[in-house]
Amino acid sequence: MFARSLRSAAPAVRALHTSALLRAAEKSAAELALRDALKAAMKAKDKPAVHTIKTILSDVTNLAKTGPNPDQPATQEGVINTIRKGIEKRKSAAAEFDPNSEHAASLLAEAQLLQSYMPAGPSPEAVQAIIDEIVAGLPADVRSGRGATGQVMKALWERLGDARAAVDKKDVAARVQAAIGK
C-alpha cells in the first residue's frame, strides 16, 4: 500500500541538460551525413568505420558543448574542421609507424574514410588564381604594408563563400604570403 501511494505522487521532474537540447536542435549537413553513415556502418557491422565515425562524432559533440553557446549544435564549418583535424591526426600518426605495419594501414584507411565526408571545395589551382587576382588588384603601397595579408584573406573568404569551409586555411595563408612576396 505504501508503494502505491508513492506512485500516485507527482512525477519526478528531470533537469534539462545540454545534451537534450543538442539532440533537438537543427544539425549541420555534415553532421547529419556522419550520423547517417554511422547508422549504415552499424547495420553493415563494419567495426572500423563505426569506431572512426563515433570518434569524429564525439569530437563534434565536444566542439558543440565547449563552444560559445553549448545549447547549439556545431556549425557546418566547425564539423568540417573537426573532420579535417581527424584526417591530419590519423595521417601524422600513420607516418610515425612503420609504413608496412598493419596499424599504419588502418590509420590511413580511417583517414581515407573521413576524407569521403569532406565537401568538395575549390581546387588549389582555383584558390591560387583567386589569390593572384586579389593581390594584383591591391595598390602597391597596400601590398607592401602590414595589413596586406589580412585584406587578401578577407577578400578571399568573401569570394569563396560557403566553399571556404573545404579549404585548408594554413595552406591558403602560406599561398597568400607567397603571393604578396613576404
C-alpha positions, -999 to 999 in steps of 0.1 A, spaced: 0 0 0 29 24 8 44 18 -27 11 25 -43 9 60 -27 44 68 -39 34 60 -75 5 84 -74 27 112 -62 37 139 -87 61 127 -114 98 134 -109 110 165 -128 143 160 -145 167 187 -152 172 198 -187 207 191 -199 226 205 -228 226 170 -244 188 171 -247 189 205 -263 216 193 -287 195 163 -298 166 185 -305 185 213 -323 190 216 -361 223 199 -371 246 208 -399 245 188 -432 280 173 -425 269 161 -390 238 146 -404 258 128 -431 281 114 -404 252 102 -383 236 85 -413 269 69 -422 272 57 -386 238 40 -388 247 24 -421 281 12 -408 264 -3 -377 239 -21 -398 267 -34 -420 287 -44 -389 317 -25 -402 336 -21 -369 365 1 -382 340 25 -398 318 26 -367 348 33 -345 361 61 -368 327 78 -372 319 75 -335 352 92 -327 346 121 -350 310 125 -338 324 126 -302 347 153 -312 319 172 -329 297 169 -298 327 181 -277 331 211 -300 294 220 -297 294 217 -259 326 237 -254 317 264 -279 303 298 -270 267 285 -268 266 249 -255 229 247 -263 235 250 -301 250 222 -323 283 227 -341 282 247 -373 289 232 -407 323 248 -407 331 235 -372 322 200 -382 343 202 -414 372 215 -394 368 186 -369 369 161 -398 399 178 -412 417 176 -379 408 140 -376 423 133 -410 455 152 -401 458 133 -368 455 99 -385 480 108 -412 506 121 -388 501 90 -366 505 67 -396 537 85 -406 552 76 -372 546 39 -376 565 16 -399 549 22 -434 543 -16 -438 527 -21 -404 490 -31 -400 484 -2 -377 496 24 -402 474 9 -429 443 10 -406 451 47 -398 454 56 -434 421 37 -441 404 58 -414 418 90 -430 405 79 -464 371 72 -449 370 106 -432 382 122 -465 350 109 -481 329 132 -458 348 163 -467 328 185 -490 342 192 -525 359 225 -524 377 246 -550 409 231 -563 443 246 -550 448 260 -585 415 278 -584 423 292 -550 457 303 -562 441 321 -592 417 340 -569 446 349 -546 467 362 -576 437 382 -588 431 398 -554 468 406 -549 470 421 -584 441 444 -576 458 458 -545 477 491 -548 515 488 -544 516 506 -511 489 484 -496 507 453 -509 539 462 -491 521 472 -459 515 452 -427 478 445 -432 480 432 -468 477 395 -457 445 402 -437 430 422 -466 437 395 -491 424 368 -467 392 387 -460 386 393 -498 393 356 -505 368 344 -478 342 367 -492 347 354 -527 347 317 -517 315 320 -496 304 286 -483 332 268 -501 357 283 -477 349 255 -452 365 230 -475 397 250 -479 428 244 -457 434 277 -440 471 271 -433 477 263 -469 458 294 -480 478 316 -456 511 303 -470 498 309 -505 488 345 -497 522 351 -481 540 338 -512 518 359 -535 524 391 -516 561 384 -515 568 384 -478 
